[in-house]
Amino acid sequence: MTNMDMIENAMLHVLPLLPYAANALAPVISASTIGFHYGKHHKGYVDTLNKLIAGTELAELSLEKLIAETAGKSDQAAIFNNAAQIWNHTFYWRSLRAQGGAMPPAKLQQKIDAAFGNLEVCKKELSTAAMAQFGSGWVWLVLEGDKLKVVKTGNAETPLSQGVKPLLTIDVWEHAYYLDYQNSRADYVNAVLDKLINWDFAAANLG
């Protein structure tokens, strides 16, 4: 098969299914917000990426390889931004669950206690980082080496490009919360941490 044949037969990136119904996170995150956030923004990144890479060798790459290949390259910023936003959003939806919050699994709790002292301090660091992120971006719980830490990234940036393992994330772009919380990012973040955060997903990502 020639390179041209591979390009022509390349699979398009698709919008991943939500891991729950659109109204499953209500009232913390409304079905209306999910409709716009997932159905318009997330889908828009998928559609735009497919247009940007159509007919190029990049169309052969998985999403993760595409992010790695385009990270830090100014001439491929649009491709990176859309690819990373697809990945970030897919990870975000899985970082949430109905009736989340509560206590993490024991393995993760041990890591949290070692890094932060206790769960409440960990949640406070995540909330503080979310509020400190100027403009659009993300706050993440990551594993760096053998230790947990909280990091934030701007716009479409992702820990995949930073040599750490992401465990969970909270989207702090305004479109993630403005319909439900207007300009109160803190209320949104704290409600997510208390009622929706998926500690089981984070524990599974520890490996």
C-alpha positions in Angstrom: 0.0 0.0 0.0 1.4 3.4 -1.0 1.4 6.5 1.3 -1.3 8.0 -0.8 -3.5 4.8 -0.4 -2.9 5.0 3.4 -4.0 8.6 3.4 -7.1 8.0 1.4 -8.1 5.1 3.6 -7.3 6.9 6.9 -10.0 6.6 9.5 -11.7 9.9 10.5 -11.7 10.8 14.1 -15.1 10.4 15.7 -16.9 12.0 18.6 -16.7 9.5 21.5 -19.9 8.6 23.2 -20.7 10.2 26.5 -20.3 7.6 29.3 -23.8 8.6 30.7 -27.0 10.3 29.6 -27.0 14.0 29.0 -29.1 14.7 32.1 -27.1 12.3 34.4 -25.0 15.0 36.0 -27.9 17.4 36.8 -28.4 19.5 38.8 -24.7 20.1 39.1 -24.2 20.2 35.3 -27.5 20.6 33.4 -28.5 18.7 30.3 -28.5 22.0 28.5 -24.9 22.6 29.3 -24.0 19.1 28.2 -25.9 19.7 25.0 -23.9 22.7 24.1 -20.6 21.5 25.6 -20.6 18.0 24.2 -22.9 18.4 21.2 -21.5 21.7 19.9 -18.0 22.4 21.3 -16.6 18.8 21.5 -18.2 17.8 18.2 -16.8 21.0 16.7 -13.2 20.1 17.5 -13.7 16.7 15.9 -15.2 18.1 12.8 -12.5 20.8 12.5 -9.7 18.4 13.1 -10.9 16.0 10.4 -11.0 18.9 7.9 -7.5 20.1 8.9 -5.8 16.7 8.4 -7.8 15.4 5.5 -5.4 14.3 2.7 -2.3 14.6 4.8 0.0 12.1 6.4 -1.3 13.2 9.8 -4.6 11.6 9.0 -2.9 8.2 9.6 -2.1 9.0 13.3 -4.0 8.2 16.4 -5.2 11.1 18.5 -2.3 10.7 21.0 0.3 10.5 18.3 -1.2 13.5 16.5 -0.9 15.5 19.7 2.7 14.5 20.3 3.6 15.2 16.6 2.1 18.7 16.6 2.8 20.0 20.1 4.9 23.2 20.2 4.9 23.6 16.4 3.5 27.0 15.5 2.7 26.0 12.0 0.5 23.2 13.2 -1.1 25.0 16.2 -4.6 24.6 14.8 -4.2 20.9 14.4 -2.7 20.5 17.9 -5.5 22.7 19.5 -8.3 20.7 18.0 -6.7 17.3 18.6 -5.8 18.2 22.2 -9.3 19.6 22.9 -10.8 16.3 21.7 -8.6 14.3 24.0 -9.0 16.7 27.0 -12.8 16.7 26.7 -13.1 12.9 26.4 -10.9 12.7 29.5 -13.1 15.3 31.3 -16.3 13.4 30.7 -14.8 10.3 32.2 -13.5 12.3 35.1 -17.1 12.9 36.1 -19.9 10.6 37.2 -23.4 10.8 38.7 -23.2 10.6 42.5 -19.4 11.1 42.4 -17.3 12.7 45.1 -17.2 10.7 48.3 -14.0 8.8 49.1 -11.4 7.6 46.6 -10.4 3.9 46.4 -7.8 3.0 49.0 -4.9 2.9 46.6 -5.6 6.4 45.4 -6.4 7.6 48.9 -2.9 6.5 50.1 -1.3 8.5 47.3 -3.5 11.6 48.1 -2.5 11.4 51.8 1.2 11.1 51.0 1.1 14.1 48.6 -1.4 16.4 50.2 -2.0 15.2 53.8 -5.7 14.4 53.2 -8.5 14.5 50.6 -9.8 18.0 51.6 -6.4 19.5 51.0 -6.2 17.8 47.6 -9.6 19.2 46.6 -8.6 22.6 47.9 -5.5 22.6 45.7 -7.6 21.6 42.7 -10.1 24.4 43.4 -7.3 27.0 44.0 -5.6 26.0 40.7 -8.9 26.2 38.8 -9.4 29.8 40.1 -5.8 30.7 39.4 -6.0 29.7 35.7 -6.4 33.0 33.9 -8.8 32.7 31.0 -9.6 29.3 29.5 -8.0 26.1 30.5 -7.9 23.0 32.6 -6.9 21.8 36.1 -5.5 18.3 36.5 -4.6 15.8 39.1 -1.5 14.0 37.7 1.1 11.5 38.7 4.7 12.7 38.3 7.1 9.9 39.0 5.5 8.3 42.1 3.9 11.4 43.5 0.5 13.1 42.9 0.4 16.8 42.1 -2.0 19.4 40.8 -1.2 21.3 37.6 -3.1 23.6 35.3 -2.9 24.1 31.6 -4.1 27.0 29.4 -6.4 26.7 26.4 -5.8 23.3 24.8 -2.6 22.4 26.5 -2.5 18.9 28.0 -0.3 17.0 30.5 0.3 14.5 27.7 3.0 17.0 26.5 4.6 17.4 29.9 5.8 13.9 30.7 3.3 13.3 33.5 0.3 10.9 33.7 -3.1 12.6 34.0 -5.5 11.0 36.4 -8.5 13.4 36.2 -9.4 16.9 35.0 -11.8 19.7 35.4 -12.6 21.9 32.4 -12.5 25.6 33.4 -13.4 27.0 29.9 -16.4 29.3 30.4 -18.5 27.1 28.1 -18.2 24.3 30.7 -20.2 26.2 33.4 -21.6 29.6 32.2 -25.1 28.4 31.5 -25.4 27.0 35.0 -23.2 29.2 37.1 -22.7 32.4 35.0 -19.3 33.9 36.1 -19.0 31.8 39.3 -16.3 29.4 38.4 -15.6 28.6 42.0 -19.2 27.4 42.6 -18.9 25.1 39.6 -15.5 23.7 40.5 -16.5 23.0 44.1 -19.8 21.4 43.1 -17.9 19.1 40.7 -15.4 18.2 43.4 -18.1 17.5 46.0 -20.7 15.7 43.9 -19.4 14.6 40.5 -15.6 13.9 40.5 -14.9 10.3 39.5 -12.2 9.1 41.9 -12.6 5.5 40.5 -11.5 6.8 37.1 -8.5 8.5 38.7 -7.5 5.4 40.6 -7.8 3.3 37.4 -5.4 5.7 35.7 -2.7 5.1 38.4 -2.0 1.8 36.6 
